[in-house]
Amino acid sequence: MLTLEPKLGAFLLNTTQSGDLQEAFHKIFSEYLSLKLNALEKTISDLEKKYSRDYEHFLLFYKSNHDEIIENDFYLWDETKSLLEHYKEIQKTWI
């Protein structure tokens, strides 16, 4: 049984237009996961377009081209890949 403070429960029900609190929470969390995954995938896609290569080929490029922008993109790409895998695993167990 899902228990929330009344104001938050009303907000969830109103936002999802659901009559069931558990269903509303499930819907919100499922949509959050989808939005998060889409945002992470877009970040990776943008980086692939920026460098005209996938992550593995970017690593070779990064090793021979160290400047601040490339280094920042390396850390962004690396973190984004890790988060994408993390959220995919969560989504597998949630759905």
N, C-alpha and C positions, 0 to 999 in steps of 0.2 A: 504494500500500500504506500503510495506516494503522498507525503504530507509536506505542505508548503505554507508559508505565511499567507493569509487570505488575500492580501493585495497582490502578491506575486502570482498566486493561483488564478485570480481574476484576470490578471494581465495575460497569462498564458492562454486561458480559455478564450479571451477576447481576441487576442492576436491570431490564434489558429482557427477561430470560429468552431471550436470543438466543445462538446458537452462533457467530455471526460478528461480529467486532469492528467492521467497517465498517458492517454493518447496524445494530448497536447504536448506534453514533455517529449515524448518519442518523436513527434513530428518536428518540433523545434530542433532537437539534437540531431536528427537525421539530416535536416536541411542545413544545419551548421556544418556538419561533416562534409556534405556535398559542396557547399560554398568554399570551405577551407581547401578541399582538394582541388577545386577549379582554380582558385587563386594561386595555389602552389604550382599547378601545372602551367598556368599562364606565365608565371615568373620564369620557369624553366624554358618555356617556349620563347619568351622574349630574349633570354640569354642565348639560346641556340641561334636565334635570328641575328642577334647583335654580333656574334662571333662566327656565324656561318659554320657551326660545328656542334657536335654533341659533347657531352661532358668529358668523355674519355679523350677525345681529340683536343678539347680545350685544355686538359691537364698538360698535355705535351706543349701546347702553345704557352701556357702559364709558366712552365719551368724555364722557358727561354726568354720570356718577356715580363720582367718584373717592374711594373710601375704601380702607382697607388690605385688607379682605377681598375686595372686588371686584378690586382690583389683583392680589392673590395668585392669585385664580381666573383672571384674565386670563393671567398668566404660566404657570400650570399648564395651562390649556386650549391656549394657543399651543404650548407644549413638547410636550404630548400629541399634538396634531395633527401636528407635525413628526415625532415618533417613530413615530407610526402609519404615516405615509407611508414612512418609512425602512424599517421592518420589513416592510411590504407589498412593497416593491421587493426586499428580500432574499428573502422567501418566493417571489416569482415566479421568481427565478433558482435557488433551491434545489430546488424541486419539479419 
